Amino acid sequence: MTVHYLLDSKEKQRERAYRDFPTFTTPIAIDSIEFQQLLTKIAEDAERRRKADTEEHPYYGVELIRQAKLGALRLPVELGGSGVSIRDIFQVVIRLAEADPDVAHILRYHYYQVELFLLNPHTEQNKQYLKKVAAGELIGNAFTEISKKDVGTLTFETTITPDGDGYRLNGTKYFSTGTLYADWVAVMATSPEGQTISAIIPTDREGLILEDDWDGIGQRLTGSGTTRLNHVYVQKDEVTVVHVDDTPFNSHLQLYLQAVITGIVHNIVADAKALVLGRARSFTFAAANTPSADPQLLQIIGQLSSSAFAAETIVLEAASAQDKAVRLAVNGVIDFSLSHKASLRAAQAKVIVDELALKAASLLFDVGGASATRKSAHLDRHWRNIRTIASHNPDVYKSRAIGDYIVNGNELPIKSVYF
């Protein structure tokens, strides 16, 4: 490692990405050697930054994703994409999260917004945004407002008001995951008439301020900070009225988090293997002279590997319910029962995957001994990252809603943001 890497600016990391990896005209094939090379480079960069013990941002990895056109995977071939399924997207997210969970998490809103575009791909506005996605551009979000009492409502303190031929946005948003790295940001606001509005604008628009002030215990470099909108001008063709009575499709945003967690569990397995193979000594009372032959340590790694397999299987099966819901949408509207089924599967996945992952993050230390707790090993990152992601919407609320549906037939509250 050389010192100049520690001083890399956003621009220098992008230049390095251009030198290290080709730029694709269409999305990279997700079953190709090139895709594996992409994952390897992202993982190596994450490890480099960890060893440097710095909070250098993963601009390098995000730029590689732009060059590989990963953000366009879901677009039909005729629109410059690969036409892959939602299930395939979640498989990609799992692999990315195994390499670097921050990089995978950064793309969360982008993939969701692409789904919204694809529900109505023939409108002139969506056509233009899909062209930008096909070119490799990424979309972030400015949704959450801490001052709101209920997270699930679609009424915002952020306002959008008419100004000549366009509008002006004013407000403050929090937890704007991915926006620091994005080319565009989707801002949710309320009009003077009480309508819910989505405005998708460039992240370098005058008056839009991105603050990198996220201070969570995990997922430190996702850019989940504050977005301030100070009299930001918005063009008419950047505005969409959100029809709040349409069937919501929030299962995508929820399941995405479980895909990131699943990728982390895969990384835990790799770290557990490295710990055992890297240990030369064992305890005097251990079952074998070397850790790699110790049946008790091997049993733990077997448990970890099984947890990773179970988590991935659950997530991908839940993703299939989303594929069905989107495939059977009529005129851009998803059938309520299919969206509800997808939300049920996403909620059930969350309850189990969170439990498996948090246990795995703890079991990891049972194969490494006290040396595994060294700060320089950075193995505590797995628990911190999982705990942070799992806290987005507490399991207790999901479990209760699932139980109420099973026992009493009361539908899940999918019209709320996080269901």
Secondary structure as UniProt FT lines:
FT   HELIX           3..6
FT   HELIX           10..20
FT   TURN            30..31
FT   HELIX           33..51
FT   TURN            52..53
FT   HELIX           59..68
FT   HELIX           70..72
FT   TURN            73..74
FT   HELIX           77..79
FT   HELIX           86..99
FT   HELIX           101..106
FT   HELIX           108..119
FT   TURN            121..122
FT   HELIX           124..134
FT   TURN            135..136
FT   STRAND          139..142
FT   TURN            146..147
FT   TURN            151..152
FT   STRAND          159..163
FT   TURN            164..165
FT   STRAND          166..174
FT   TURN            177..178
FT   HELIX           179..181
FT   STRAND          184..190
FT   TURN            192..193
FT   STRAND          196..202
FT   TURN            203..204
FT   TURN            206..207
FT   STRAND          208..211
FT   TURN            220..221
FT   STRAND          226..234
FT   HELIX           236..238
FT   STRAND          239..241
FT   TURN            244..245
FT   HELIX           251..278
FT   TURN            284..285
FT   HELIX           291..293
FT   HELIX           295..327
FT   TURN            331..332
FT   HELIX           336..363
FT   HELIX           364..367
FT   HELIX           370..373
FT   HELIX           375..377
FT   HELIX           380..390
FT   TURN            391..392
FT   HELIX           395..408
FT   TURN            414..415
FT   TURN            417..418
//
